[in-house]
C-alpha cells in the first residue's frame, strides 16, 4: 500500500490543487456573470421612459406623465424616486400613481402615454427615478429618468 502512495503522490497533490482552484474560481465566475448581467441591463433596460409633462400639485408634490416604451417582457415591481437641489444632495421620494390605482403593464414595442404619477416629497429640481423589474429569476433596477426640472413646469 505504501508503494501505491509513493508512486501516485503527484496525482493526489494535483487533485488537491485542482480542488482548491475550483473553490476559488467558482465564486469568481459567479461574480463575473453578475457583472455581465449588470452591464447588459444598463445598456438594454426593460423599459425606456421620457418625461412628457409635469406640474406641481402642491408645495411638495409633483405630478408627472411619461412616454413609456416597453422593450422586454419583465414584470414591474415598483419605482423609487429621488429628488434634491443637486445630484449630490438627492433624498428619497415616494412615487405612486396619482389616482391610487396599481400600475399597469403596457404592450411590448409601442410607445404609450402613462397615467399621472405623483412624486412626493420633492426636495429640489433634480429628479431621478429608478424602476424595479422581475425579469425571469433576476431583479433588474434600471435608472428610468434623470432630469432637472425648472419652475415653469418644463423639463430642461
N, CA, C and O of each residue as an XYZ file, in Angstrom:
624
protein
N       0.818     -1.189      0.000
C       0.000      0.000      0.000
C       0.865      1.258      0.000
O       0.517      2.251     -0.639
N       1.991      1.221      0.713
C       2.881      2.357      0.762
C       3.464      2.643     -0.605
O       3.660      3.801     -0.974
N       3.740      1.600     -1.351
C       4.288      1.779     -2.696
C       3.294      2.509     -3.593
O       3.691      3.305     -4.444
N       1.997      2.239     -3.403
C       0.971      2.911     -4.197
C       0.991      4.426     -3.939
O       0.940      5.213     -4.884
N       1.064      4.835     -2.665
C       1.082      6.258     -2.327
C       2.375      6.926     -2.770
O       2.372      8.096     -3.153
N       3.493      6.182     -2.720
C       4.754      6.753     -3.163
C       4.746      7.021     -4.661
O       5.343      7.995     -5.119
N       4.072      6.164     -5.430
C       4.032      6.333     -6.873
C       3.013      7.395     -7.295
O       3.215      8.062     -8.310
N       1.930      7.566     -6.545
C       0.852      8.443     -7.006
C       0.668      9.690     -6.131
O      -0.402     10.298     -6.152
N       1.677     10.073     -5.374
C       1.544     11.282     -4.569
C       1.356     12.509     -5.442
O       0.680     13.452     -5.031
N       1.934     12.523     -6.634
C       1.774     13.659     -7.550
C       0.328     13.816     -7.992
O      -0.154     14.939     -8.141
N      -0.373     12.699     -8.206
C      -1.782     12.757     -8.598
C      -2.628     13.314     -7.462
O      -3.562     14.082     -7.698
N      -2.303     12.929     -6.226
C      -3.043     13.466     -5.084
C      -2.817     14.961     -4.925
O      -3.756     15.707     -4.647
N      -1.596     15.395     -5.097
C      -1.284     16.823     -5.000
C      -1.997     17.598     -6.111
O      -2.553     18.670     -5.873
N      -1.974     17.046     -7.321
C      -2.658     17.709     -8.447
C      -4.161     17.788     -8.188
O      -4.780     18.813     -8.471
N      -4.751     16.727     -7.658
C      -6.188     16.739     -7.355
C      -6.496     17.750     -6.260
O      -7.508     18.448     -6.326
N      -5.634     17.834     -5.256
C      -5.839     18.791     -4.166
C      -5.740     20.229     -4.677
O      -6.578     21.067     -4.345
N      -4.729     20.508     -5.475
C      -4.570     21.859     -6.033
C      -5.729     22.191     -6.976
O      -6.224     23.318     -6.974
N      -6.158     21.230     -7.767
C      -7.301     21.444     -8.657
C      -8.569     21.744     -7.876
O      -9.353     22.602     -8.282
N      -8.782     21.055     -6.768
C      -9.961     21.311     -5.933
C      -9.908     22.712     -5.330
O     -10.915     23.418     -5.289
N      -8.734     23.102     -4.866
C      -8.587     24.452     -4.316
C      -8.854     25.523     -5.380
O      -9.504     26.533     -5.107
N      -8.352     25.294     -6.576
C      -8.581     26.266     -7.665
C     -10.067     26.352     -7.994
O     -10.581     27.442     -8.245
N     -10.762     25.215     -7.997
C     -12.199     25.211     -8.273
C     -12.952     25.984     -7.201
O     -13.878     26.736     -7.505
N     -12.555     25.798     -5.948
C     -13.212     26.529     -4.854
C     -13.016     28.034     -4.978
O     -13.886     28.805     -4.571
N     -11.896     28.460     -5.530
C     -11.638     29.884     -5.725
C     -12.315     30.394     -6.998
O     -12.848     31.503     -7.015
N     -12.295     29.602     -8.043
C     -12.798     30.064     -9.349
C     -14.323     30.139     -9.418
O     -14.861     31.035    -10.068
N     -15.020     29.228     -8.769
C     -16.483     29.217     -8.867
C     -17.081     30.528     -8.362
O     -17.904     31.103     -9.074
N     -16.726     31.041     -7.187
C     -17.281     32.344     -6.776
C     -16.863     33.484     -7.710
O     -17.649     34.400     -7.952
N     -15.648     33.439     -8.230
C     -15.205     34.483     -9.143
C     -16.012     34.452    -10.439
O     -16.363     35.505    -10.971
N     -16.309     33.263    -10.949
C     -17.131     33.150    -12.151
C     -18.554     33.629    -11.888
O     -19.172     34.244    -12.757
N     -19.078     33.353    -10.695
C     -20.409     33.840    -10.329
C     -20.442     35.364    -10.296
O     -21.389     35.970    -10.798
N     -19.425     35.990     -9.714
C     -19.344     37.461     -9.671
C     -19.208     38.023    -11.079
O     -19.847     39.022    -11.410
N     -18.388     37.396    -11.908
C     -18.231     37.838    -13.294
C     -19.560     37.746    -14.039
O     -19.904     38.656    -14.794
N     -20.301     36.678    -13.844
C     -21.596     36.506    -14.502
C     -22.569     37.603    -14.074
O     -23.309     38.129    -14.905
N     -22.575     37.952    -12.787
C     -23.434     39.036    -12.300
C     -23.036     40.369    -12.934
O     -23.905     41.161    -13.297
N     -21.750     40.621    -13.071
C     -21.291     41.866    -13.682
C     -21.706     41.942    -15.143
O     -22.087     43.009    -15.624
N     -21.638     40.830    -15.847
C     -22.062     40.806    -17.256
C     -23.547     41.127    -17.346
O     -23.955     41.894    -18.218
N     -24.369     40.551    -16.457
C     -25.797     40.864    -16.441
C     -26.043     42.340    -16.152
O     -26.900     42.952    -16.789
N     -25.309     42.926    -15.206
C     -25.489     44.341    -14.873
C     -25.133     45.238    -16.056
O     -25.839     46.209    -16.327
N     -24.065     44.929    -16.750
C     -23.691     45.715    -17.934
C     -24.764     45.582    -19.007
O     -25.136     46.572    -19.637
N     -25.263     44.373    -19.219
C     -26.330     44.159    -20.196
C     -27.575     44.951    -19.808
O     -28.182     45.606    -20.654
N     -27.958     44.894    -18.526
C     -29.159     45.594    -18.065
C     -29.012     47.107    -18.178
O     -29.991     47.797    -18.461
N     -27.805     47.637    -17.962
C     -27.589     49.081    -18.091
C     -27.771     49.538    -19.537
O     -28.273     50.635    -19.779
N     -27.374     48.718    -20.483
C     -27.461     49.100    -21.889
C     -28.765     48.677    -22.555
O     -29.097     49.184    -23.627
N     -29.509     47.759    -21.943
C     -30.763     47.251    -22.505
C     -31.839     47.209    -21.423
O     -32.244     46.123    -21.009
N     -32.315     48.373    -20.952
C     -33.327     48.350    -19.894
C     -34.644     47.781    -20.422
O     -34.936     47.900    -21.612
N     -35.440     47.165    -19.545
C     -36.716     46.603    -19.995
C     -37.716     47.666    -20.434
O     -38.628     47.378    -21.209
N     -37.551     48.892    -19.943
C     -38.467     49.989    -20.251
C     -37.658     51.273    -20.413
O     -36.695     51.509    -19.683
N     -38.061     52.098    -21.378
C     -37.473     53.435    -21.532
C     -38.597     54.432    -21.347
O     -39.647     54.313    -21.979
N     -38.383     55.426    -20.478
C     -39.398     56.455    -20.291
C     -38.793     57.820    -20.570
O     -37.604     58.051    -20.351
N     -39.640     58.717    -21.059
C     -39.299     60.118    -21.238
C     -40.375     60.940    -20.551
O     -41.550     60.573    -20.567
N     -39.984     62.030    -19.960
C     -40.937     62.903    -19.283
C     -41.768     63.625    -20.332
O     -41.219     64.350    -21.162
N     -43.078     63.440    -20.308
C     -43.971     64.080    -21.279
C     -44.534     65.386    -20.721
O     -44.627     66.375    -21.448
N     -44.908     65.402    -19.443
C     -45.478     66.601    -18.815
C     -45.301     66.494    -17.309
O     -45.231     65.398    -16.753
N     -45.231     67.644    -16.663
C     -45.163     67.660    -15.205
C     -45.712     68.975    -14.692
O     -45.688     69.992    -15.386
N     -46.212     68.938    -13.456
C     -46.728     70.139    -12.804
C     -46.661     69.944    -11.301
O     -46.706     68.816    -10.811
N     -46.554     71.028    -10.584
C     -46.579     70.976     -9.131
C     -48.037     70.839     -8.698
O     -48.856     71.701     -9.019
N     -48.370     69.784     -7.983
C     -49.727     69.583     -7.488
C     -49.919     70.296     -6.154
O     -51.017     70.755     -5.840
N     -48.851     70.385     -5.376
C     -48.850     71.136     -4.116
C     -47.418     71.570     -3.861
O     -46.561     71.421     -4.732
N     -47.154     72.095     -2.701
C     -45.816     72.627     -2.414
C     -44.727     71.561     -2.496
O     -43.595     71.869     -2.869
N     -45.044     70.327     -2.157
C     -44.014     69.280     -2.185
C     -44.451     68.040     -2.969
O     -43.927     66.950     -2.741
N     -45.391     68.194     -3.876
C     -45.916     67.069     -4.646
C     -45.909     67.439     -6.128
O     -46.520     68.432     -6.523
N     -45.220     66.645     -6.949
C     -45.144     66.897     -8.392
C     -45.860     65.785     -9.139
O     -45.606     64.605     -8.898
N     -46.758     66.160    -10.048
C     -47.436     65.187    -10.912
C     -46.703     65.123    -12.239
O     -46.319     66.149    -12.799
N     -46.510     63.888    -12.745
C     -45.759     63.684    -13.980
C     -46.470     62.649    -14.851
O     -47.126     61.734    -14.352
N     -46.320     62.821    -16.168
C     -46.754     61.812    -17.143
C     -45.555     61.483    -18.011
O     -44.718     62.343    -18.288
N     -45.479     60.219    -18.439
C     -44.320     59.731    -19.176
C     -44.732     59.126    -20.504
O     -45.842     58.617    -20.661
N     -43.809     59.192    -21.460
C     -43.913     58.376    -22.664
C     -43.156     57.095    -22.347
O     -41.962     57.138    -22.050
N     -43.833     55.962    -22.408
C     -43.272     54.684    -21.977
C     -43.149     53.757    -23.178
O     -44.114     53.553    -23.916
N     -41.955     53.194    -23.373
C     -41.736     52.163    -24.383
C     -41.190     50.938    -23.670
O     -40.109     50.978    -23.083
N     -41.940     49.859    -23.725
C     -41.553     48.615    -23.067
C     -40.810     47.745    -24.074
O     -41.326     47.453    -25.153
N     -39.580     47.329    -23.712
C     -38.732     46.561    -24.625
C     -38.606     45.090    -24.257
O     -38.250     44.271    -25.105
N     -38.887     44.747    -23.020
C     -38.682     43.373    -22.568
C     -39.882     42.946    -21.736
O     -40.514     43.778    -21.085
N     -40.196     41.673    -21.751
C     -41.365     41.165    -21.040
C     -41.010     40.887    -19.583
O     -40.916     39.735    -19.159
N     -40.816     41.958    -18.830
C     -40.493     41.866    -17.412
C     -41.672     42.413    -16.605
O     -42.418     43.269    -17.082
N     -41.829     41.917    -15.395
C     -42.913     42.363    -14.525
C     -42.462     43.570    -13.715
O     -41.417     43.537    -13.065
N     -43.262     44.645    -13.758
C     -42.981     45.850    -12.986
C     -43.235     45.554    -11.521
O     -44.299     45.048    -11.164
N     -42.261     45.868    -10.662
C     -42.418     45.666     -9.222
C     -42.716     46.974     -8.510
O     -43.708     47.084     -7.790
N     -41.847     47.976     -8.714
C     -42.056     49.279     -8.082
C     -41.141     50.305     -8.726
O     -40.266     49.970     -9.524
N     -41.363     51.561     -8.362
C     -40.498     52.641     -8.811
C     -40.094     53.442     -7.574
O     -40.923     53.727     -6.710
N     -38.819     53.797     -7.501
C     -38.306     54.607     -6.397
C     -37.849     55.934     -6.963
O     -37.173     55.976     -7.991
N     -38.211     57.008     -6.304
C     -37.816     58.338     -6.753
C     -36.810     58.975     -5.819
O     -36.739     58.654     -4.633
N     -36.036     59.883     -6.380
C     -35.084     60.681     -5.614
C     -35.184     62.099     -6.139
O     -35.390     62.308     -7.335
N     -35.042     63.063     -5.264
C     -35.062     64.462     -5.689
C     -34.149     65.251     -4.772
O     -33.874     64.852     -3.641
N     -33.685     66.385     -5.287
C     -32.800     67.221     -4.492
C     -32.387     68.466     -5.248
O     -32.788     68.677     -6.393
N     -31.579     69.289     -4.595
C     -31.113     70.537     -5.207
C     -29.984     70.295     -6.190
O     -29.770     71.097     -7.099
N     -29.247     69.182     -6.017
C     -28.172     68.819     -6.932
C     -28.030     67.303     -6.894
O     -28.579     66.659     -6.000
N     -27.305     66.721     -7.845
C     -27.141     65.252     -7.827
C     -26.494     64.720     -6.546
O     -26.702     63.561     -6.190
N     -25.716     65.547     -5.853
C     -25.066     65.104     -4.620
C     -25.943     65.294     -3.385
O     -25.565     64.878     -2.290
N     -27.107     65.916     -3.548
C     -27.997     66.173     -2.413
C     -29.345     65.474     -2.579
O     -30.361     65.964     -2.086
N     -29.362     64.342     -3.266
C     -30.615     63.629     -3.511
C     -31.123     62.953     -2.234
O     -30.347     62.433     -1.433
N     -32.454     62.979     -2.071
C     -33.115     62.324     -0.962
C     -34.238     61.459     -1.515
O     -34.795     61.783     -2.564
N     -34.583     60.377     -0.844
C     -35.657     59.511     -1.349
C     -37.000     60.238     -1.401
O     -37.326     61.044     -0.530
N     -37.756     59.936     -2.429
C     -39.113     60.441     -2.601
C     -39.986     59.265     -3.035
O     -39.538     58.388     -3.773
N     -41.219     59.254     -2.577
C     -42.152     58.202     -2.973
C     -42.686     58.495     -4.371
O     -42.872     59.654     -4.742
N     -42.932     57.435     -5.146
C     -43.523     57.563     -6.482
C     -44.716     56.623     -6.531
O     -44.573     55.412     -6.359
N     -45.891     57.187     -6.767
C     -47.124     56.401     -6.853
C     -47.987     56.955     -7.967
O     -47.831     58.109     -8.365
N     -48.890     56.142     -8.469
C     -49.884     56.666     -9.401
C     -50.750     57.663     -8.654
O     -51.165     57.406     -7.524
N     -51.024     58.795     -9.278
C     -51.775     59.859     -8.619
C     -53.204     59.438     -8.291
O     -53.782     59.922     -7.318
N     -53.784     58.536     -9.100
C     -55.158     58.097     -8.849
C     -55.237     56.958     -7.836
O     -56.335     56.506     -7.512
N     -54.100     56.485     -7.330
C     -54.083     55.436     -6.320
C     -54.239     54.028     -6.862
O     -54.188     53.067     -6.094
N     -54.426     53.886     -8.151
C     -54.588     52.569     -8.767
C     -53.230     51.876     -8.891
O     -52.194     52.541     -8.899
N     -53.229     50.543     -8.989
C     -51.950     49.847     -9.205
C     -51.434     50.099    -10.618
O     -52.221     50.387    -11.521
N     -50.125     49.996    -10.818
C     -49.548     50.189    -12.158
C     -50.056     49.134    -13.130
O     -50.427     48.032    -12.727
N     -50.070     49.482    -14.415
C     -50.492     48.535    -15.442
C     -49.319     48.254    -16.370
O     -48.412     49.075    -16.506
N     -49.342     47.093    -17.004
C     -48.324     46.738    -17.987
C     -48.752     47.240    -19.355
O     -49.924     47.155    -19.719
N     -47.803     47.757    -20.102
C     -48.059     48.236    -21.451
C     -47.588     47.195    -22.454
O     -46.732     46.373    -22.130
N     -48.132     47.215    -23.673
C     -47.691     46.252    -24.691
C     -46.221     46.466    -25.062
O     -45.691     47.571    -24.947
N     -45.583     45.395    -25.505
C     -44.185     45.461    -25.926
C     -44.045     46.249    -27.223
O     -44.863     46.115    -28.133
N     -42.999     47.075    -27.298
C     -42.588     47.681    -28.551
C     -43.300     48.944    -28.994
O     -42.879     49.550    -29.979
N     -44.351     49.370    -28.321
C     -45.015     50.610    -28.724
C     -44.857     51.641    -27.616
O     -44.672     51.291    -26.451
N     -44.932     52.908    -27.986
C     -44.805     53.994    -27.022
C     -46.194     54.475    -26.647
O     -47.006     54.789    -27.517
N     -46.466     54.531    -25.352
C     -47.764     54.974    -24.855
C     -47.558     56.093    -23.840
O     -46.478     56.234    -23.268
N     -48.592     56.875    -23.628
C     -48.575     57.931    -22.619
C     -49.113     57.336    -21.319
O     -50.218     56.794    -21.288
N     -48.341     57.439    -20.270
C     -48.714     56.824    -18.998
C     -49.815     57.609    -18.304
O     -50.165     58.719    -18.704
N     -50.344     57.004    -17.263
C     -51.242     57.737    -16.381
C     -50.396     58.729    -15.575
O     -49.172     58.753    -15.704
N     -51.038     59.529    -14.764
C     -50.334     60.541    -13.971
C     -49.731     59.887    -12.730
O     -50.401     59.147    -12.009
N     -48.464     60.174    -12.500
C     -47.738     59.673    -11.329
C     -47.386     60.850    -10.427
O     -47.122     61.953    -10.906
N     -47.384     60.610     -9.125
C     -47.050     61.640     -8.140
C     -45.701     61.317     -7.508
O     -45.434     60.176     -7.130
N     -44.864     62.330     -7.401
C     -43.569     62.230     -6.726
C     -43.638     63.137     -5.510
O     -43.884     64.336     -5.642
N     -43.420     62.572     -4.320
C     -43.516     63.366     -3.095
C     -42.648     62.765     -1.998
O     -42.466     61.548     -1.991
N     -42.121     63.522     -1.101
C     -41.963     64.971     -1.192
C     -40.860     65.316     -2.195
O     -39.929     64.540     -2.405
N     -40.983     66.480     -2.799
C     -39.989     66.961     -3.758
C     -38.993     67.823     -2.986
O     -39.369     68.813     -2.359
N     -37.716     67.434     -3.038
C     -36.666     68.114     -2.278
C     -35.871     69.098     -3.125
O     -34.980     69.770     -2.605
N     -36.169     69.197     -4.415
C     -35.436     70.094     -5.296
C     -35.715     69.755     -6.749
O     -36.487     68.840     -7.036
N     -35.091     70.487     -7.674
C     -35.402     70.315     -9.100
C     -34.759     69.090     -9.752
O     -35.191     68.688    -10.832
N     -33.750     68.488     -9.137
C     -33.124     67.288     -9.702
C     -34.002     66.082     -9.380
O     -34.343     65.840     -8.222
N     -34.364     65.328    -10.419
C     -35.244     64.172    -10.268
C     -34.544     62.948    -10.846
O     -33.946     63.004    -11.921
N     -34.629     61.845    -10.113
C     -34.123     60.556    -10.605
C     -35.144     59.487    -10.234
O     -35.557     59.381     -9.079
N     -35.543     58.705    -11.217
C     -36.480     57.608    -10.992
C     -35.796     56.293    -11.341
O     -35.186     56.157    -12.402
N     -35.907     55.341    -10.447
C     -35.320     54.028    -10.655
C     -36.431     52.992    -10.579
O     -37.222     52.988     -9.636
N     -36.488     52.108    -11.583
C     -37.501     51.066    -11.616
C     -36.958     49.754    -11.093
O     -35.751     49.511    -11.100
N     -37.862     48.922    -10.644
C     -37.520     47.574    -10.198
C     -38.400     46.614    -10.992
O     -39.626     46.704    -10.938
N     -37.774     45.695    -11.729
C     -38.477     44.761    -12.598
C     -38.011     43.342    -12.321
O     -36.835     43.111    -12.040
N     -38.937     42.393    -12.401
C     -38.606     40.974    -12.309
C     -38.518     40.442    -13.735
O     -39.526     40.330    -14.432
N     -37.305     40.118    -14.156
C     -37.050     39.583    -15.499
C     -36.599     38.136    -15.327
O     -35.413     37.866    -15.138
N     -37.541     37.220    -15.395
C     -37.215     35.831    -15.125
C     -36.876     35.672    -13.652
O     -37.678     36.014    -12.783
N     -35.703     35.159    -13.377
C     -35.287     34.963    -11.990
C     -34.444     36.120    -11.460
O     -33.960     36.066    -10.330
N     -34.267     37.164    -12.267
C     -33.423     38.292    -11.862
C     -34.262     39.527    -11.550
O     -35.334     39.719    -12.122
N     -33.772     40.353    -10.648
C     -34.359     41.664    -10.388
C     -33.481     42.677    -11.114
O     -32.278     42.761    -10.867
N     -34.098     43.450    -12.018
C     -33.384     44.452    -12.804
C     -33.799     45.819    -12.281
O     -34.986     46.077    -12.079
N     -32.811     46.706    -12.057
C     -33.065     48.024    -11.472
C     -32.530     49.142    -12.365
O     -31.533     49.776    -12.018
N     -33.167     49.396    -13.501
C     -32.644     50.448    -14.378
C     -32.993     51.849    -13.875
O     -34.017     52.052    -13.224
N     -32.127     52.803    -14.186
C     -32.459     54.214    -13.970
C     -33.373     54.597    -15.128
O     -32.977     54.526    -16.291
N     -34.587     55.000    -14.805
C     -35.579     55.291    -15.830
C     -35.536     56.744    -16.282
O     -35.755     57.040    -17.456
N     -35.255     57.644    -15.356
C     -35.293     59.071    -15.698
C     -34.336     59.831    -14.802
O     -34.331     59.647    -13.585
N     -33.530     60.681    -15.408
C     -32.686     61.635    -14.687
C     -32.858     62.967    -15.386
O     -32.519     63.105    -16.561
N     -33.379     63.940    -14.677
C     -33.607     65.233    -15.295
C     -33.593     66.326    -14.238
O     -33.694     66.063    -13.039
N     -33.466     67.544    -14.709
C     -33.566     68.724    -13.853
C     -34.785     69.496    -14.331
O     -34.891     69.837    -15.509
N     -35.696     69.768    -13.420
C     -36.926     70.471    -13.749
C     -36.793     71.940    -13.346
O     -36.201     72.268    -12.318
N     -37.360     72.818    -14.184
C     -37.352     74.219    -13.791
C     -38.701     74.583    -13.203
O     -39.619     73.763    -13.212
N     -38.835     75.784    -12.697
C     -40.051     76.183    -12.002
C     -41.211     76.487    -12.943
O     -42.343     76.635    -12.482
N     -40.964     76.584    -14.243
C     -42.029     76.885    -15.201
C     -42.813     75.653    -15.610
O     -43.768     75.766    -16.378
N     -42.435     74.469    -15.116
C     -43.165     73.257    -15.446
C     -42.649     72.518    -16.656
O     -43.278     71.551    -17.085
N     -41.531     72.930    -17.226
C     -40.946     72.249    -18.386
C     -39.638     71.604    -17.977
O     -38.914     72.147    -17.143
N     -39.325     70.447    -18.555
C     -38.050     69.796    -18.239
C     -36.936     70.422    -19.069
O     -37.156     70.858    -20.198
N     -35.739     70.461    -18.495
C     -34.566     71.022    -19.192
C     -33.972     70.006    -20.133
O     -32.982     70.293    -20.805
